[in-house]
Amino acid sequence: MEDRVRQGVRPAPGAEPVEAGVSPTVLAEPVPTAAGRLLDRRFGRDDITLVRHEVSARLTAAGLGGDRLAGFILAVNEVVTNVVLHAGGGGRVLLWLAGGSAWCSVTDSGPGIPARYLTTPEIPEAYEVGGRGIWLAHQLCDEVTVATGPIGTTIGLRILIATPV
């Protein structure tokens, strides 16, 4: 499949057309600005713990705390770990603030996510090995987006900084 498959993301400038039959959700995902950028770094296998601590420190300073912070850190950790295990061993994490939310995108240059894994994940069976990372991200974040194709994948995660009243 040469076309890029998108779910829940706005098309990137210059991106290939969406695969026929896939109806992406267009979001108002803000472009990270220098003023709102909290973290922009490449990572590999030896950096997973460091990335988790850096994201945690920056979001704590931005006002996210408690279970929402812990959940978002777990979601970021799962996505970063998936990149290391399934997409060539390294990638880039970008964390920024915009519109009252914390946004995190994790990008790799792997072969893309097979189409059978792109549906909204069901709760994994107790006996299944693996398969919980993206499912957890969907449970712990206010929004999860996926853009994938043969030249890589970007997973976007968003959480509101202030809990809605």
Phi and psi in radians as a Rosetta constraint file:
Dihedral C 1 N 2 CA 2 C 2 CIRCULARHARMONIC -1.523 0.35
Dihedral N 2 CA 2 C 2 N 3 CIRCULARHARMONIC -0.448 0.35
Dihedral C 2 N 3 CA 3 C 3 CIRCULARHARMONIC -1.306 0.35
Dihedral N 3 CA 3 C 3 N 4 CIRCULARHARMONIC 2.665 0.35
Dihedral C 3 N 4 CA 4 C 4 CIRCULARHARMONIC -1.444 0.35
Dihedral N 4 CA 4 C 4 N 5 CIRCULARHARMONIC 2.422 0.35
Dihedral C 4 N 5 CA 5 C 5 CIRCULARHARMONIC -1.757 0.35
Dihedral N 5 CA 5 C 5 N 6 CIRCULARHARMONIC 2.290 0.35
Dihedral C 5 N 6 CA 6 C 6 CIRCULARHARMONIC -2.188 0.35
Dihedral N 6 CA 6 C 6 N 7 CIRCULARHARMONIC 2.419 0.35
Dihedral C 6 N 7 CA 7 C 7 CIRCULARHARMONIC -2.350 0.35
Dihedral N 7 CA 7 C 7 N 8 CIRCULARHARMONIC 2.083 0.35
Dihedral C 7 N 8 CA 8 C 8 CIRCULARHARMONIC 1.176 0.35
Dihedral N 8 CA 8 C 8 N 9 CIRCULARHARMONIC 0.489 0.35
Dihedral C 8 N 9 CA 9 C 9 CIRCULARHARMONIC -2.344 0.35
Dihedral N 9 CA 9 C 9 N 10 CIRCULARHARMONIC 2.660 0.35
Dihedral C 9 N 10 CA 10 C 10 CIRCULARHARMONIC -1.392 0.35
Dihedral N 10 CA 10 C 10 N 11 CIRCULARHARMONIC 2.521 0.35
Dihedral C 10 N 11 CA 11 C 11 CIRCULARHARMONIC -1.093 0.35
Dihedral N 11 CA 11 C 11 N 12 CIRCULARHARMONIC 2.401 0.35
Dihedral C 11 N 12 CA 12 C 12 CIRCULARHARMONIC -1.328 0.35
Dihedral N 12 CA 12 C 12 N 13 CIRCULARHARMONIC 2.636 0.35
Dihedral C 12 N 13 CA 13 C 13 CIRCULARHARMONIC -0.984 0.35
Dihedral N 13 CA 13 C 13 N 14 CIRCULARHARMONIC 2.251 0.35
Dihedral C 13 N 14 CA 14 C 14 CIRCULARHARMONIC 1.376 0.35
Dihedral N 14 CA 14 C 14 N 15 CIRCULARHARMONIC 0.148 0.35
Dihedral C 14 N 15 CA 15 C 15 CIRCULARHARMONIC -1.273 0.35
Dihedral N 15 CA 15 C 15 N 16 CIRCULARHARMONIC 2.721 0.35
Dihedral C 15 N 16 CA 16 C 16 CIRCULARHARMONIC -1.198 0.35
Dihedral N 16 CA 16 C 16 N 17 CIRCULARHARMONIC 2.825 0.35
Dihedral C 16 N 17 CA 17 C 17 CIRCULARHARMONIC -1.129 0.35
Dihedral N 17 CA 17 C 17 N 18 CIRCULARHARMONIC 2.709 0.35
Dihedral C 17 N 18 CA 18 C 18 CIRCULARHARMONIC -1.265 0.35
Dihedral N 18 CA 18 C 18 N 19 CIRCULARHARMONIC 2.507 0.35
Dihedral C 18 N 19 CA 19 C 19 CIRCULARHARMONIC -0.986 0.35
Dihedral N 19 CA 19 C 19 N 20 CIRCULARHARMONIC 2.443 0.35
Dihedral C 19 N 20 CA 20 C 20 CIRCULARHARMONIC -0.986 0.35
Dihedral N 20 CA 20 C 20 N 21 CIRCULARHARMONIC 2.353 0.35
Dihedral C 20 N 21 CA 21 C 21 CIRCULARHARMONIC 1.589 0.35
Dihedral N 21 CA 21 C 21 N 22 CIRCULARHARMONIC -0.224 0.35
Dihedral C 21 N 22 CA 22 C 22 CIRCULARHARMONIC -1.669 0.35
Dihedral N 22 CA 22 C 22 N 23 CIRCULARHARMONIC 2.158 0.35
Dihedral C 22 N 23 CA 23 C 23 CIRCULARHARMONIC -1.872 0.35
Dihedral N 23 CA 23 C 23 N 24 CIRCULARHARMONIC 1.665 0.35
Dihedral C 23 N 24 CA 24 C 24 CIRCULARHARMONIC -1.282 0.35
Dihedral N 24 CA 24 C 24 N 25 CIRCULARHARMONIC 2.642 0.35
Dihedral C 24 N 25 CA 25 C 25 CIRCULARHARMONIC -1.541 0.35
Dihedral N 25 CA 25 C 25 N 26 CIRCULARHARMONIC 2.233 0.35
Dihedral C 25 N 26 CA 26 C 26 CIRCULARHARMONIC -1.609 0.35
Dihedral N 26 CA 26 C 26 N 27 CIRCULARHARMONIC 2.151 0.35
Dihedral C 26 N 27 CA 27 C 27 CIRCULARHARMONIC -1.910 0.35
Dihedral N 27 CA 27 C 27 N 28 CIRCULARHARMONIC 2.814 0.35
Dihedral C 27 N 28 CA 28 C 28 CIRCULARHARMONIC -1.670 0.35
Dihedral N 28 CA 28 C 28 N 29 CIRCULARHARMONIC 0.863 0.35
Dihedral C 28 N 29 CA 29 C 29 CIRCULARHARMONIC -1.182 0.35
Dihedral N 29 CA 29 C 29 N 30 CIRCULARHARMONIC 2.114 0.35
Dihedral C 29 N 30 CA 30 C 30 CIRCULARHARMONIC -1.270 0.35
Dihedral N 30 CA 30 C 30 N 31 CIRCULARHARMONIC 2.631 0.35
Dihedral C 30 N 31 CA 31 C 31 CIRCULARHARMONIC -1.408 0.35
Dihedral N 31 CA 31 C 31 N 32 CIRCULARHARMONIC 2.290 0.35
Dihedral C 31 N 32 CA 32 C 32 CIRCULARHARMONIC -1.113 0.35
Dihedral N 32 CA 32 C 32 N 33 CIRCULARHARMONIC 2.300 0.35
Dihedral C 32 N 33 CA 33 C 33 CIRCULARHARMONIC -1.804 0.35
Dihedral N 33 CA 33 C 33 N 34 CIRCULARHARMONIC 2.819 0.35
Dihedral C 33 N 34 CA 34 C 34 CIRCULARHARMONIC -1.034 0.35
Dihedral N 34 CA 34 C 34 N 35 CIRCULARHARMONIC -0.640 0.35
Dihedral C 34 N 35 CA 35 C 35 CIRCULARHARMONIC -1.172 0.35
Dihedral N 35 CA 35 C 35 N 36 CIRCULARHARMONIC -0.609 0.35
Dihedral C 35 N 36 CA 36 C 36 CIRCULARHARMONIC -1.655 0.35
Dihedral N 36 CA 36 C 36 N 37 CIRCULARHARMONIC -0.122 0.35
Dihedral C 36 N 37 CA 37 C 37 CIRCULARHARMONIC -1.277 0.35
Dihedral N 37 CA 37 C 37 N 38 CIRCULARHARMONIC 2.224 0.35
Dihedral C 37 N 38 CA 38 C 38 CIRCULARHARMONIC -1.812 0.35
Dihedral N 38 CA 38 C 38 N 39 CIRCULARHARMONIC -0.528 0.35
Dihedral C 38 N 39 CA 39 C 39 CIRCULARHARMONIC -2.763 0.35
Dihedral N 39 CA 39 C 39 N 40 CIRCULARHARMONIC 2.401 0.35
Dihedral C 39 N 40 CA 40 C 40 CIRCULARHARMONIC -2.589 0.35
Dihedral N 40 CA 40 C 40 N 41 CIRCULARHARMONIC 1.837 0.35
Dihedral C 40 N 41 CA 41 C 41 CIRCULARHARMONIC -2.641 0.35
Dihedral N 41 CA 41 C 41 N 42 CIRCULARHARMONIC 2.701 0.35
Dihedral C 41 N 42 CA 42 C 42 CIRCULARHARMONIC -1.539 0.35
Dihedral N 42 CA 42 C 42 N 43 CIRCULARHARMONIC 2.690 0.35
Dihedral C 42 N 43 CA 43 C 43 CIRCULARHARMONIC -2.522 0.35
Dihedral N 43 CA 43 C 43 N 44 CIRCULARHARMONIC 2.766 0.35
Dihedral C 43 N 44 CA 44 C 44 CIRCULARHARMONIC -2.422 0.35
Dihedral N 44 CA 44 C 44 N 45 CIRCULARHARMONIC -2.987 0.35
Dihedral C 44 N 45 CA 45 C 45 CIRCULARHARMONIC -0.907 0.35
Dihedral N 45 CA 45 C 45 N 46 CIRCULARHARMONIC -0.725 0.35
Dihedral C 45 N 46 CA 46 C 46 CIRCULARHARMONIC -1.386 0.35
Dihedral N 46 CA 46 C 46 N 47 CIRCULARHARMONIC -0.034 0.35
Dihedral C 46 N 47 CA 47 C 47 CIRCULARHARMONIC -1.866 0.35
Dihedral N 47 CA 47 C 47 N 48 CIRCULARHARMONIC -0.005 0.35
Dihedral C 47 N 48 CA 48 C 48 CIRCULARHARMONIC -0.987 0.35
Dihedral N 48 CA 48 C 48 N 49 CIRCULARHARMONIC -0.867 0.35
Dihedral C 48 N 49 CA 49 C 49 CIRCULARHARMONIC -1.111 0.35
Dihedral N 49 CA 49 C 49 N 50 CIRCULARHARMONIC -0.736 0.35
Dihedral C 49 N 50 CA 50 C 50 CIRCULARHARMONIC -1.082 0.35
Dihedral N 50 CA 50 C 50 N 51 CIRCULARHARMONIC -0.767 0.35
Dihedral C 50 N 51 CA 51 C 51 CIRCULARHARMONIC -1.043 0.35
Dihedral N 51 CA 51 C 51 N 52 CIRCULARHARMONIC -0.798 0.35
Dihedral C 51 N 52 CA 52 C 52 CIRCULARHARMONIC -1.014 0.35
Dihedral N 52 CA 52 C 52 N 53 CIRCULARHARMONIC -0.789 0.35
Dihedral C 52 N 53 CA 53 C 53 CIRCULARHARMONIC -1.174 0.35
Dihedral N 53 CA 53 C 53 N 54 CIRCULARHARMONIC -0.684 0.35
Dihedral C 53 N 54 CA 54 C 54 CIRCULARHARMONIC -1.142 0.35
Dihedral N 54 CA 54 C 54 N 55 CIRCULARHARMONIC -0.776 0.35
Dihedral C 54 N 55 CA 55 C 55 CIRCULARHARMONIC -1.088 0.35
Dihedral N 55 CA 55 C 55 N 56 CIRCULARHARMONIC -0.766 0.35
Dihedral C 55 N 56 CA 56 C 56 CIRCULARHARMONIC -1.060 0.35
Dihedral N 56 CA 56 C 56 N 57 CIRCULARHARMONIC -0.832 0.35
Dihedral C 56 N 57 CA 57 C 57 CIRCULARHARMONIC -1.088 0.35
Dihedral N 57 CA 57 C 57 N 58 CIRCULARHARMONIC -0.754 0.35
Dihedral C 57 N 58 CA 58 C 58 CIRCULARHARMONIC -1.229 0.35
Dihedral N 58 CA 58 C 58 N 59 CIRCULARHARMONIC -0.649 0.35
Dihedral C 58 N 59 CA 59 C 59 CIRCULARHARMONIC -1.317 0.35
Dihedral N 59 CA 59 C 59 N 60 CIRCULARHARMONIC -0.547 0.35
Dihedral C 59 N 60 CA 60 C 60 CIRCULARHARMONIC -1.095 0.35
Dihedral N 60 CA 60 C 60 N 61 CIRCULARHARMONIC -0.788 0.35
Dihedral C 60 N 61 CA 61 C 61 CIRCULARHARMONIC -1.114 0.35
Dihedral N 61 CA 61 C 61 N 62 CIRCULARHARMONIC -0.481 0.35
Dihedral C 61 N 62 CA 62 C 62 CIRCULARHARMONIC -1.461 0.35
Dihedral N 62 CA 62 C 62 N 63 CIRCULARHARMONIC -0.104 0.35
Dihedral C 62 N 63 CA 63 C 63 CIRCULARHARMONIC 1.856 0.35
Dihedral N 63 CA 63 C 63 N 64 CIRCULARHARMONIC 0.045 0.35
Dihedral C 63 N 64 CA 64 C 64 CIRCULARHARMONIC -1.498 0.35
Dihedral N 64 CA 64 C 64 N 65 CIRCULARHARMONIC 2.396 0.35
Dihedral C 64 N 65 CA 65 C 65 CIRCULARHARMONIC -2.659 0.35
Dihedral N 65 CA 65 C 65 N 66 CIRCULARHARMONIC -3.116 0.35
Dihedral C 65 N 66 CA 66 C 66 CIRCULARHARMONIC 1.113 0.35
Dihedral N 66 CA 66 C 66 N 67 CIRCULARHARMONIC -2.567 0.35
Dihedral C 66 N 67 CA 67 C 67 CIRCULARHARMONIC -1.131 0.35
Dihedral N 67 CA 67 C 67 N 68 CIRCULARHARMONIC -0.560 0.35
Dihedral C 67 N 68 CA 68 C 68 CIRCULARHARMONIC -1.163 0.35
Dihedral N 68 CA 68 C 68 N 69 CIRCULARHARMONIC -0.717 0.35
Dihedral C 68 N 69 CA 69 C 69 CIRCULARHARMONIC -1.104 0.35
Dihedral N 69 CA 69 C 69 N 70 CIRCULARHARMONIC -0.863 0.35
Dihedral C 69 N 70 CA 70 C 70 CIRCULARHARMONIC -1.031 0.35
Dihedral N 70 CA 70 C 70 N 71 CIRCULARHARMONIC -0.731 0.35
Dihedral C 70 N 71 CA 71 C 71 CIRCULARHARMONIC -1.140 0.35
Dihedral N 71 CA 71 C 71 N 72 CIRCULARHARMONIC -0.749 0.35
Dihedral C 71 N 72 CA 72 C 72 CIRCULARHARMONIC -1.147 0.35
Dihedral N 72 CA 72 C 72 N 73 CIRCULARHARMONIC -0.711 0.35
Dihedral C 72 N 73 CA 73 C 73 CIRCULARHARMONIC -1.075 0.35
Dihedral N 73 CA 73 C 73 N 74 CIRCULARHARMONIC -0.726 0.35
Dihedral C 73 N 74 CA 74 C 74 CIRCULARHARMONIC -1.087 0.35
Dihedral N 74 CA 74 C 74 N 75 CIRCULARHARMONIC -0.751 0.35
Dihedral C 74 N 75 CA 75 C 75 CIRCULARHARMONIC -1.073 0.35
Dihedral N 75 CA 75 C 75 N 76 CIRCULARHARMONIC -0.807 0.35
Dihedral C 75 N 76 CA 76 C 76 CIRCULARHARMONIC -1.050 0.35
Dihedral N 76 CA 76 C 76 N 77 CIRCULARHARMONIC -0.792 0.35
Dihedral C 76 N 77 CA 77 C 77 CIRCULARHARMONIC -1.019 0.35
Dihedral N 77 CA 77 C 77 N 78 CIRCULARHARMONIC -0.758 0.35
Dihedral C 77 N 78 CA 78 C 78 CIRCULARHARMONIC -1.111 0.35
Dihedral N 78 CA 78 C 78 N 79 CIRCULARHARMONIC -0.741 0.35
Dihedral C 78 N 79 CA 79 C 79 CIRCULARHARMONIC -1.192 0.35
Dihedral N 79 CA 79 C 79 N 80 CIRCULARHARMONIC -0.759 0.35
Dihedral C 79 N 80 CA 80 C 80 CIRCULARHARMONIC -1.083 0.35
Dihedral N 80 CA 80 C 80 N 81 CIRCULARHARMONIC -0.750 0.35
Dihedral C 80 N 81 CA 81 C 81 CIRCULARHARMONIC -1.096 0.35
Dihedral N 81 CA 81 C 81 N 82 CIRCULARHARMONIC -0.702 0.35
Dihedral C 81 N 82 CA 82 C 82 CIRCULARHARMONIC -1.051 0.35
Dihedral N 82 CA 82 C 82 N 83 CIRCULARHARMONIC -0.695 0.35
Dihedral C 82 N 83 CA 83 C 83 CIRCULARHARMONIC -1.058 0.35
Dihedral N 83 CA 83 C 83 N 84 CIRCULARHARMONIC -0.812 0.35
Dihedral C 83 N 84 CA 84 C 84 CIRCULARHARMONIC -1.110 0.35
Dihedral N 84 CA 84 C 84 N 85 CIRCULARHARMONIC -0.732 0.35
Dihedral C 84 N 85 CA 85 C 85 CIRCULARHARMONIC -1.413 0.35
Dihedral N 85 CA 85 C 85 N 86 CIRCULARHARMONIC -0.578 0.35
Dihedral C 85 N 86 CA 86 C 86 CIRCULARHARMONIC -2.122 0.35
Dihedral N 86 CA 86 C 86 N 87 CIRCULARHARMONIC -0.099 0.35
Dihedral C 86 N 87 CA 87 C 87 CIRCULARHARMONIC -2.336 0.35
Dihedral N 87 CA 87 C 87 N 88 CIRCULARHARMONIC 0.716 0.35
Dihedral C 87 N 88 CA 88 C 88 CIRCULARHARMONIC 1.650 0.35
Dihedral N 88 CA 88 C 88 N 89 CIRCULARHARMONIC -0.044 0.35
Dihedral C 88 N 89 CA 89 C 89 CIRCULARHARMONIC 1.651 0.35
Dihedral N 89 CA 89 C 89 N 90 CIRCULARHARMONIC -0.118 0.35
Dihedral C 89 N 90 CA 90 C 90 CIRCULARHARMONIC -2.771 0.35
Dihedral N 90 CA 90 C 90 N 91 CIRCULARHARMONIC 2.839 0.35
Dihedral C 90 N 91 CA 91 C 91 CIRCULARHARMONIC -2.913 0.35
Dihedral N 91 CA 91 C 91 N 92 CIRCULARHARMONIC -2.764 0.35
Dihedral C 91 N 92 CA 92 C 92 CIRCULARHARMONIC -2.330 0.35
Dihedral N 92 CA 92 C 92 N 93 CIRCULARHARMONIC 2.377 0.35
Dihedral C 92 N 93 CA 93 C 93 CIRCULARHARMONIC -2.037 0.35
Dihedral N 93 CA 93 C 93 N 94 CIRCULARHARMONIC 2.328 0.35
Dihedral C 93 N 94 CA 94 C 94 CIRCULARHARMONIC -2.221 0.35
Dihedral N 94 CA 94 C 94 N 95 CIRCULARHARMONIC 2.209 0.35
Dihedral C 94 N 95 CA 95 C 95 CIRCULARHARMONIC -2.187 0.35
Dihedral N 95 CA 95 C 95 N 96 CIRCULARHARMONIC 2.286 0.35
Dihedral C 95 N 96 CA 96 C 96 CIRCULARHARMONIC -2.640 0.35
Dihedral N 96 CA 96 C 96 N 97 CIRCULARHARMONIC 2.891 0.35
Dihedral C 96 N 97 CA 97 C 97 CIRCULARHARMONIC -1.951 0.35
Dihedral N 97 CA 97 C 97 N 98 CIRCULARHARMONIC 2.417 0.35
Dihedral C 97 N 98 CA 98 C 98 CIRCULARHARMONIC -2.904 0.35
Dihedral N 98 CA 98 C 98 N 99 CIRCULARHARMONIC 2.433 0.35
Dihedral C 98 N 99 CA 99 C 99 CIRCULARHARMONIC 1.018 0.35
Dihedral N 99 CA 99 C 99 N 100 CIRCULARHARMONIC 0.606 0.35
Dihedral C 99 N 100 CA 100 C 100 CIRCULARHARMONIC 1.345 0.35
Dihedral N 100 CA 100 C 100 N 101 CIRCULARHARMONIC 0.167 0.35
Dihedral C 100 N 101 CA 101 C 101 CIRCULARHARMONIC -2.194 0.35
Dihedral N 101 CA 101 C 101 N 102 CIRCULARHARMONIC 2.746 0.35
Dihedral C 101 N 102 CA 102 C 102 CIRCULARHARMONIC -1.720 0.35
Dihedral N 102 CA 102 C 102 N 103 CIRCULARHARMONIC 2.319 0.35
Dihedral C 102 N 103 CA 103 C 103 CIRCULARHARMONIC -2.065 0.35
Dihedral N 103 CA 103 C 103 N 104 CIRCULARHARMONIC 2.450 0.35
Dihedral C 103 N 104 CA 104 C 104 CIRCULARHARMONIC -2.393 0.35
Dihedral N 104 CA 104 C 104 N 105 CIRCULARHARMONIC 2.254 0.35
Dihedral C 104 N 105 CA 105 C 105 CIRCULARHARMONIC -2.083 0.35
Dihedral N 105 CA 105 C 105 N 106 CIRCULARHARMONIC 2.379 0.35
Dihedral C 105 N 106 CA 106 C 106 CIRCULARHARMONIC -2.108 0.35
Dihedral N 106 CA 106 C 106 N 107 CIRCULARHARMONIC 2.119 0.35
Dihedral C 106 N 107 CA 107 C 107 CIRCULARHARMONIC -2.115 0.35
Dihedral N 107 CA 107 C 107 N 108 CIRCULARHARMONIC 2.471 0.35
Dihedral C 107 N 108 CA 108 C 108 CIRCULARHARMONIC -2.320 0.35
Dihedral N 108 CA 108 C 108 N 109 CIRCULARHARMONIC 3.033 0.35
Dihedral C 108 N 109 CA 109 C 109 CIRCULARHARMONIC -2.062 0.35
Dihedral N 109 CA 109 C 109 N 110 CIRCULARHARMONIC 0.564 0.35
Dihedral C 109 N 110 CA 110 C 110 CIRCULARHARMONIC -1.313 0.35
Dihedral N 110 CA 110 C 110 N 111 CIRCULARHARMONIC -3.001 0.35
Dihedral C 110 N 111 CA 111 C 111 CIRCULARHARMONIC -1.379 0.35
Dihedral N 111 CA 111 C 111 N 112 CIRCULARHARMONIC 0.004 0.35
Dihedral C 111 N 112 CA 112 C 112 CIRCULARHARMONIC 1.666 0.35
Dihedral N 112 CA 112 C 112 N 113 CIRCULARHARMONIC 2.820 0.35
Dihedral C 112 N 113 CA 113 C 113 CIRCULARHARMONIC -1.579 0.35
Dihedral N 113 CA 113 C 113 N 114 CIRCULARHARMONIC 2.233 0.35
Dihedral C 113 N 114 CA 114 C 114 CIRCULARHARMONIC -1.015 0.35
Dihedral N 114 CA 114 C 114 N 115 CIRCULARHARMONIC 2.522 0.35
Dihedral C 114 N 115 CA 115 C 115 CIRCULARHARMONIC -0.949 0.35
Dihedral N 115 CA 115 C 115 N 116 CIRCULARHARMONIC -0.605 0.35
Dihedral C 115 N 116 CA 116 C 116 CIRCULARHARMONIC -1.119 0.35
Dihedral N 116 CA 116 C 116 N 117 CIRCULARHARMONIC -0.278 0.35
Dihedral C 116 N 117 CA 117 C 117 CIRCULARHARMONIC -1.740 0.35
Dihedral N 117 CA 117 C 117 N 118 CIRCULARHARMONIC 0.082 0.35
Dihedral C 117 N 118 CA 118 C 118 CIRCULARHARMONIC -1.632 0.35
Dihedral N 118 CA 118 C 118 N 119 CIRCULARHARMONIC -0.079 0.35
Dihedral C 118 N 119 CA 119 C 119 CIRCULARHARMONIC -1.316 0.35
Dihedral N 119 CA 119 C 119 N 120 CIRCULARHARMONIC 2.821 0.35
Dihedral C 119 N 120 CA 120 C 120 CIRCULARHARMONIC -1.025 0.35
Dihedral N 120 CA 120 C 120 N 121 CIRCULARHARMONIC 2.164 0.35
Dihedral C 120 N 121 CA 121 C 121 CIRCULARHARMONIC -1.192 0.35
Dihedral N 121 CA 121 C 121 N 122 CIRCULARHARMONIC 2.451 0.35
Dihedral C 121 N 122 CA 122 C 122 CIRCULARHARMONIC -1.534 0.35
Dihedral N 122 CA 122 C 122 N 123 CIRCULARHARMONIC 2.799 0.35
Dihedral C 122 N 123 CA 123 C 123 CIRCULARHARMONIC -1.081 0.35
Dihedral N 123 CA 123 C 123 N 124 CIRCULARHARMONIC 2.222 0.35
Dihedral C 123 N 124 CA 124 C 124 CIRCULARHARMONIC -1.153 0.35
Dihedral N 124 CA 124 C 124 N 125 CIRCULARHARMONIC 2.568 0.35
Dihedral C 124 N 125 CA 125 C 125 CIRCULARHARMONIC -1.165 0.35
Dihedral N 125 CA 125 C 125 N 126 CIRCULARHARMONIC 2.646 0.35
Dihedral C 125 N 126 CA 126 C 126 CIRCULARHARMONIC -1.038 0.35
Dihedral N 126 CA 126 C 126 N 127 CIRCULARHARMONIC -0.568 0.35
Dihedral C 126 N 127 CA 127 C 127 CIRCULARHARMONIC -1.487 0.35
Dihedral N 127 CA 127 C 127 N 128 CIRCULARHARMONIC -0.170 0.35
Dihedral C 127 N 128 CA 128 C 128 CIRCULARHARMONIC -1.252 0.35
Dihedral N 128 CA 128 C 128 N 129 CIRCULARHARMONIC 2.408 0.35
Dihedral C 128 N 129 CA 129 C 129 CIRCULARHARMONIC -1.659 0.35
Dihedral N 129 CA 129 C 129 N 130 CIRCULARHARMONIC 2.145 0.35
Dihedral C 129 N 130 CA 130 C 130 CIRCULARHARMONIC 1.367 0.35
Dihedral N 130 CA 130 C 130 N 131 CIRCULARHARMONIC -3.008 0.35
Dihedral C 130 N 131 CA 131 C 131 CIRCULARHARMONIC 1.455 0.35
Dihedral N 131 CA 131 C 131 N 132 CIRCULARHARMONIC 0.193 0.35
Dihedral C 131 N 132 CA 132 C 132 CIRCULARHARMONIC -1.794 0.35
Dihedral N 132 CA 132 C 132 N 133 CIRCULARHARMONIC -0.277 0.35
Dihedral C 132 N 133 CA 133 C 133 CIRCULARHARMONIC -1.041 0.35
Dihedral N 133 CA 133 C 133 N 134 CIRCULARHARMONIC -0.974 0.35
Dihedral C 133 N 134 CA 134 C 134 CIRCULARHARMONIC -1.217 0.35
Dihedral N 134 CA 134 C 134 N 135 CIRCULARHARMONIC -0.635 0.35
Dihedral C 134 N 135 CA 135 C 135 CIRCULARHARMONIC -1.035 0.35
Dihedral N 135 CA 135 C 135 N 136 CIRCULARHARMONIC -0.806 0.35
Dihedral C 135 N 136 CA 136 C 136 CIRCULARHARMONIC -1.058 0.35
Dihedral N 136 CA 136 C 136 N 137 CIRCULARHARMONIC -0.757 0.35
Dihedral C 136 N 137 CA 137 C 137 CIRCULARHARMONIC -1.002 0.35
Dihedral N 137 CA 137 C 137 N 138 CIRCULARHARMONIC -0.737 0.35
Dihedral C 137 N 138 CA 138 C 138 CIRCULARHARMONIC -1.133 0.35
Dihedral N 138 CA 138 C 138 N 139 CIRCULARHARMONIC -0.530 0.35
Dihedral C 138 N 139 CA 139 C 139 CIRCULARHARMONIC -1.365 0.35
Dihedral N 139 CA 139 C 139 N 140 CIRCULARHARMONIC -0.559 0.35
Dihedral C 139 N 140 CA 140 C 140 CIRCULARHARMONIC -1.753 0.35
Dihedral N 140 CA 140 C 140 N 141 CIRCULARHARMONIC -0.267 0.35
Dihedral C 140 N 141 CA 141 C 141 CIRCULARHARMONIC -1.899 0.35
Dihedral N 141 CA 141 C 141 N 142 CIRCULARHARMONIC 2.743 0.35
Dihedral C 141 N 142 CA 142 C 142 CIRCULARHARMONIC -1.324 0.35
Dihedral N 142 CA 142 C 142 N 143 CIRCULARHARMONIC -0.377 0.35
Dihedral C 142 N 143 CA 143 C 143 CIRCULARHARMONIC -2.762 0.35
Dihedral N 143 CA 143 C 143 N 144 CIRCULARHARMONIC 2.435 0.35
Dihedral C 143 N 144 CA 144 C 144 CIRCULARHARMONIC -2.295 0.35
Dihedral N 144 CA 144 C 144 N 145 CIRCULARHARMONIC 2.288 0.35
Dihedral C 144 N 145 CA 145 C 145 CIRCULARHARMONIC -2.193 0.35
Dihedral N 145 CA 145 C 145 N 146 CIRCULARHARMONIC 2.695 0.35
Dihedral C 145 N 146 CA 146 C 146 CIRCULARHARMONIC -2.393 0.35
Dihedral N 146 CA 146 C 146 N 147 CIRCULARHARMONIC 2.290 0.35
Dihedral C 146 N 147 CA 147 C 147 CIRCULARHARMONIC -2.246 0.35
Dihedral N 147 CA 147 C 147 N 148 CIRCULARHARMONIC 2.108 0.35
Dihedral C 147 N 148 CA 148 C 148 CIRCULARHARMONIC -2.480 0.35
Dihedral N 148 CA 148 C 148 N 149 CIRCULARHARMONIC 2.685 0.35
Dihedral C 148 N 149 CA 149 C 149 CIRCULARHARMONIC -3.038 0.35
Dihedral N 149 CA 149 C 149 N 150 CIRCULARHARMONIC -3.060 0.35
Dihedral C 149 N 150 CA 150 C 150 CIRCULARHARMONIC -1.187 0.35
Dihedral N 150 CA 150 C 150 N 151 CIRCULARHARMONIC -0.173 0.35
Dihedral C 150 N 151 CA 151 C 151 CIRCULARHARMONIC -1.916 0.35
Dihedral N 151 CA 151 C 151 N 152 CIRCULARHARMONIC 0.147 0.35
Dihedral C 151 N 152 CA 152 C 152 CIRCULARHARMONIC 2.485 0.35
Dihedral N 152 CA 152 C 152 N 153 CIRCULARHARMONIC 3.086 0.35
Dihedral C 152 N 153 CA 153 C 153 CIRCULARHARMONIC -2.382 0.35
Dihedral N 153 CA 153 C 153 N 154 CIRCULARHARMONIC 2.530 0.35
Dihedral C 153 N 154 CA 154 C 154 CIRCULARHARMONIC -2.192 0.35
Dihedral N 154 CA 154 C 154 N 155 CIRCULARHARMONIC 2.179 0.35
Dihedral C 154 N 155 CA 155 C 155 CIRCULARHARMONIC -1.851 0.35
Dihedral N 155 CA 155 C 155 N 156 CIRCULARHARMONIC 2.223 0.35
Dihedral C 155 N 156 CA 156 C 156 CIRCULARHARMONIC -1.886 0.35
Dihedral N 156 CA 156 C 156 N 157 CIRCULARHARMONIC 2.375 0.35
Dihedral C 156 N 157 CA 157 C 157 CIRCULARHARMONIC -2.195 0.35
Dihedral N 157 CA 157 C 157 N 158 CIRCULARHARMONIC 2.446 0.35
Dihedral C 157 N 158 CA 158 C 158 CIRCULARHARMONIC -2.413 0.35
Dihedral N 158 CA 158 C 158 N 159 CIRCULARHARMONIC 2.471 0.35
Dihedral C 158 N 159 CA 159 C 159 CIRCULARHARMONIC -2.497 0.35
Dihedral N 159 CA 159 C 159 N 160 CIRCULARHARMONIC 2.418 0.35
Dihedral C 159 N 160 CA 160 C 160 CIRCULARHARMONIC -1.158 0.35
Dihedral N 160 CA 160 C 160 N 161 CIRCULARHARMONIC 2.430 0.35
Dihedral C 160 N 161 CA 161 C 161 CIRCULARHARMONIC -1.260 0.35
Dihedral N 161 CA 161 C 161 N 162 CIRCULARHARMONIC -0.819 0.35
Dihedral C 161 N 162 CA 162 C 162 CIRCULARHARMONIC -1.722 0.35
Dihedral N 162 CA 162 C 162 N 163 CIRCULARHARMONIC 2.289 0.35
Dihedral C 162 N 163 CA 163 C 163 CIRCULARHARMONIC -1.168 0.35
Dihedral N 163 CA 163 C 163 N 164 CIRCULARHARMONIC 2.270 0.35
Dihedral C 163 N 164 CA 164 C 164 CIRCULARHARMONIC -1.056 0.35
Dihedral N 164 CA 164 C 164 N 165 CIRCULARHARMONIC 2.486 0.35
